[in-house]
Amino acid sequence: MKIALAQQNYIIGDFEGNRKKIIAGIREAKKRSADVVLFSELSVCGYPPRDFLEFHDFVQQCLHSIELITKEAVGIAALVGAPSINNKPEGKDLYNSAYFLYDGKVQQIVNKSLLPNYDVFDEYRYFEANQEFGVVEFLGRRIAFTVCEDLWNTGINPLYITTPVDKISTFSPDYMLNISASPFDYNHAVERINLLKETAKRYHLPIFYCNCVGAQTELIFDGGSLVISPNGEVFDEMNFFEEQLCIYDLDEVIQSKNVVNREQPKSKIPLIYKALVAGVREYFKKLNFQKAILGLSGGIDSAVVACIAVDALGKENVKVLLMPSQYSSEHSISDALQLVKNLQIDHEVISLQKVYDASLDTLEPYFSGKQFDVTEENLQARIRAMFLMSFCNKHHYILLNTSNKSEMAVGYGTLYGDMCGGMAVLGDVYKTEVYELVKYINNEKLIIPENIINKPPSAELRPDQKDSDSLPEYSILDSILYQYIEQRQGPEQLVQKGFERSLVERVLKMVNRNEHKRYQSPPILRISQKSFGSGRRLPIVAKYLS
């Protein structure tokens, strides 16, 4: 028996486009003599559809796609993800389902049992959990079907009461097929491969795991579909961030003959960079945008975003504005111009001075007697945003935000100024990780100039300003932020880890008091296990640690 994994990239709600892609996958797999082909979770509509599932028309279009796809499943079986109707009066109206299609008919609908309702997931909002388990007979073998999370109830403190694979194993399946839509974070590929190896070994089952690729707004999907032998060894791991259709011989996997044992590289920084490039490319492609613009300050964050944009969109589709003020250093301008030359991108230099001075003159009667403070600093940032957004309106650019996670965490940014944009490219990347990205970018040749890397970070909104005037050194700040945000460590736990109490209290206060800024930030590409946005939901008005 030959099993095909179709690792594909879908668009949420693009029923015709997704359907064509699935049908093309079925035909290709059939042409290459596969007996069954797998597609990912909710492949007919794209994942995650979220509140589109509350629209009757959306669900009906999903079901119509299944009808049309079913007609193609002749001489080959297909496992396709789509919602299905719960006909019982009790519970939610929908299931998250895997449709097993063969002989031009829907042979079986297998519903997802474990509905994640944490981090970026909210499936229990829409779906009813499956309570019935079994296997499906096909070509003399018993298949265990599972959907994504159904494999993930492991560890000493499992999240769910029911473990679906335990239930299914009592029916003595010969192999398992899993369809998934598993979002990327830089640790997830390792976690995923370890989970599947452990599961295959425990139940002595070969596992064929099909994930999707691409990105849906802030969520990035890396693919990395897997075939695991029953002894818990990796038979193959498909490419990251690429569409692929691969075919495997079940008997070879079971007997571990001609083992490929091909795993993809999983180094953190290369993965993050490739994910960010994919995230930007997908956002523009799926929204039919073409050209990006950003403010190039001569600092490290905007330099990295410019490199990502060029790799994602092509140098001909990236424009940068250099907007010096009286506080900008000579190096900032010359370094930014050198980067422009290295990347071969279009640029303009627009001075802030006239608009800034005119704004101060206009506001002078209302600011009389008040000292220079953050007001005048923020005014400069907002003028820059005004220039950038004017280019967007006039020339149809999309503004890429360049704020990093460290800045977003502590509110070190100007609302409606440097925090504006259509997408926050580095909003889930700590400042210390930005420096690591620079090393990766410059690995083969010097693209980002050394001056940009070596000079102290500065917003350059007042004389001789440095980030360290307002913030702890980033190496310390990022360590505290990581423990608090990703690891959910409280103040006492942080003090026990060796951080100074007054510093912990100060940093956590900054984080919690600036929730209102993050609430108004652009969509943030998610590359960690706990990103700002839909995966971290905190109240704006609260007293805790603020």
Secondary structure as the mmCIF struct_conf table of DSSP 4:
data_model
#
loop_
_struct_conf.conf_type_id
_struct_conf.id
_struct_conf.beg_label_comp_id
_struct_conf.beg_label_asym_id
_struct_conf.beg_label_seq_id
_struct_conf.end_label_comp_id
_struct_conf.end_label_asym_id
_struct_conf.end_label_seq_id
STRN STRN1 LYS A 2 GLN A 7
STRN STRN2 ASN A 9 ASN A 9
TURN_TY1_P TURN_TY1_P1 ILE A 12 GLY A 13
HELX_RH_AL_P HELX_RH_AL_P1 PHE A 15 LYS A 31
TURN_TY1_P TURN_TY1_P2 ARG A 32 SER A 33
BEND BEND1 ASP A 35 ASP A 35
STRN STRN3 VAL A 36 LEU A 38
TURN_TY1_P TURN_TY1_P3 GLU A 41 CYS A 45
BEND BEND2 TYR A 47 TYR A 47
HELX_RH_3T_P HELX_RH_3T_P1 ARG A 50 GLU A 54
HELX_RH_AL_P HELX_RH_AL_P2 HIS A 56 THR A 70
TURN_TY1_P TURN_TY1_P4 LYS A 71 GLU A 72
BEND BEND3 VAL A 74 ILE A 76
STRN STRN4 ALA A 77 ILE A 85
BEND BEND4 LYS A 88 GLY A 91
BEND BEND5 ASP A 93 ASP A 93
STRN STRN5 LEU A 94 TYR A 102
TURN_TY1_P TURN_TY1_P5 ASP A 103 GLY A 104
STRN STRN6 LYS A 105 ASN A 111
BEND BEND6 TYR A 118 TYR A 118
TURN_TY1_P TURN_TY1_P6 ASP A 119 VAL A 120
HELX_RH_3T_P HELX_RH_3T_P2 GLU A 123 ARG A 125
TURN_TY1_P TURN_TY1_P7 TYR A 126 TYR A 126
STRN STRN7 PHE A 127 PHE A 127
HELX_LH_PP_P HELX_LH_PP_P1 GLU A 128 ASN A 130
STRN STRN8 VAL A 136 PHE A 138
TURN_TY1_P TURN_TY1_P8 LEU A 139 GLY A 140
STRN STRN9 ARG A 141 VAL A 147
HELX_RH_3T_P HELX_RH_3T_P3 CYS A 148 LEU A 151
BEND BEND7 GLY A 155 ASN A 157
BEND BEND8 LEU A 159 LEU A 159
BEND BEND9 ILE A 161 ILE A 161
HELX_RH_AL_P HELX_RH_AL_P3 PRO A 164 SER A 169
TURN_TY1_P TURN_TY1_P9 THR A 170 PHE A 171
BEND BEND10 ASP A 174 ASP A 174
STRN STRN10 TYR A 175 ILE A 179
STRN STRN11 PRO A 183 PRO A 183
TURN_TY1_P TURN_TY1_P10 TYR A 186 ASN A 187
HELX_RH_AL_P HELX_RH_AL_P4 HIS A 188 TYR A 203
TURN_TY1_P TURN_TY1_P11 HIS A 204 HIS A 204
STRN STRN12 ILE A 207 CYS A 210
STRN STRN13 VAL A 213 GLN A 216
TURN_TY1_P TURN_TY1_P12 THR A 217 GLU A 218
STRN STRN14 LEU A 219 ASP A 222
STRN STRN15 GLY A 223 GLY A 223
STRN STRN16 LEU A 226 ILE A 228
TURN_TY1_P TURN_TY1_P13 PRO A 230 ASN A 231
BEND BEND11 GLY A 232 GLY A 232
STRN STRN17 VAL A 234 GLU A 237
HELX_LH_PP_P HELX_LH_PP_P2 MET A 238 ASN A 239
STRN STRN18 PHE A 240 PHE A 240
TURN_TY1_P TURN_TY1_P14 PHE A 241 PHE A 241
BEND BEND12 GLU A 242 GLU A 242
STRN STRN19 GLN A 244 ASP A 249
HELX_RH_AL_P HELX_RH_AL_P5 LEU A 250 GLN A 255
TURN_TY1_P TURN_TY1_P15 SER A 256 ASN A 258
STRN STRN20 ARG A 262 ARG A 262
HELX_RH_AL_P HELX_RH_AL_P6 LYS A 268 LYS A 286
TURN_TY1_P TURN_TY1_P16 LEU A 287 ASN A 288
STRN STRN21 LYS A 291 GLY A 295
BEND BEND13 GLY A 298 GLY A 299
HELX_RH_AL_P HELX_RH_AL_P7 ILE A 300 LEU A 313
HELX_RH_3T_P HELX_RH_3T_P4 LYS A 315 ASN A 317
STRN STRN22 VAL A 318 LEU A 322
TURN_TY1_P TURN_TY1_P17 GLN A 326 TYR A 327
HELX_RH_AL_P HELX_RH_AL_P8 GLU A 330 LEU A 343
TURN_TY1_P TURN_TY1_P18 GLN A 344 GLN A 344
STRN STRN23 ASP A 346 VAL A 349
BEND BEND14 LEU A 352 LEU A 352
HELX_RH_AL_P HELX_RH_AL_P9 GLN A 353 PHE A 367
TURN_TY1_P TURN_TY1_P19 SER A 368 GLY A 369
HELX_LH_PP_P HELX_LH_PP_P3 LYS A 370 PHE A 372
HELX_RH_AL_P HELX_RH_AL_P10 VAL A 374 HIS A 395
STRN STRN24 TYR A 397 ASN A 401
HELX_RH_AL_P HELX_RH_AL_P11 LYS A 405 VAL A 410
TURN_TY1_P TURN_TY1_P20 GLY A 411 GLY A 411
BEND BEND15 GLY A 413 GLY A 413
TURN_TY1_P TURN_TY1_P21 LEU A 415 MET A 419
BEND BEND16 GLY A 421 GLY A 422
STRN STRN25 MET A 423 ALA A 424
BEND BEND17 VAL A 425 LEU A 426
TURN_TY1_P TURN_TY1_P22 GLY A 427 ASP A 428
BEND BEND18 VAL A 429 VAL A 429
HELX_RH_AL_P HELX_RH_AL_P12 LYS A 431 ILE A 441
TURN_TY1_P TURN_TY1_P23 ASN A 442 ASN A 442
BEND BEND19 ASN A 443 LYS A 445
BEND BEND20 ILE A 448 ILE A 448
HELX_RH_AL_P HELX_RH_AL_P13 GLU A 450 ASN A 454
BEND BEND21 LYS A 455 LYS A 455
HELX_LH_PP_P HELX_LH_PP_P4 PRO A 456 PRO A 457
BEND BEND22 LEU A 461 ARG A 462
TURN_TY1_P TURN_TY1_P24 PRO A 463 ASP A 464
HELX_RH_3T_P HELX_RH_3T_P5 ASP A 467 ASP A 469
TURN_TY1_P TURN_TY1_P25 SER A 470 SER A 470
BEND BEND23 LEU A 471 LEU A 471
HELX_RH_AL_P HELX_RH_AL_P14 TYR A 474 ILE A 485
TURN_TY1_P TURN_TY1_P26 GLU A 486 GLU A 486
BEND BEND24 GLN A 487 GLN A 487
HELX_RH_AL_P HELX_RH_AL_P15 PRO A 491 GLN A 496
TURN_TY1_P TURN_TY1_P27 LYS A 497 GLY A 498
HELX_RH_AL_P HELX_RH_AL_P16 ARG A 501 ARG A 513
TURN_TY1_P TURN_TY1_P28 ASN A 514 ASN A 514
HELX_RH_AL_P HELX_RH_AL_P17 GLU A 515 TYR A 519
TURN_TY1_P TURN_TY1_P29 GLN A 520 GLN A 520
BEND BEND25 SER A 521 SER A 521
HELX_LH_PP_P HELX_LH_PP_P5 PRO A 522 PRO A 523
STRN STRN26 ILE A 524 ILE A 524
BEND BEND26 SER A 528 LYS A 530
BEND BEND27 PHE A 532 PHE A 532
STRN STRN27 GLY A 533 GLY A 533
TURN_TY1_P TURN_TY1_P30 SER A 534 GLY A 535
STRN STRN28 ARG A 536 ARG A 536
BEND BEND28 ILE A 540 VAL A 541
TURN_TY1_P TURN_TY1_P31 TYR A 544 LEU A 545
#
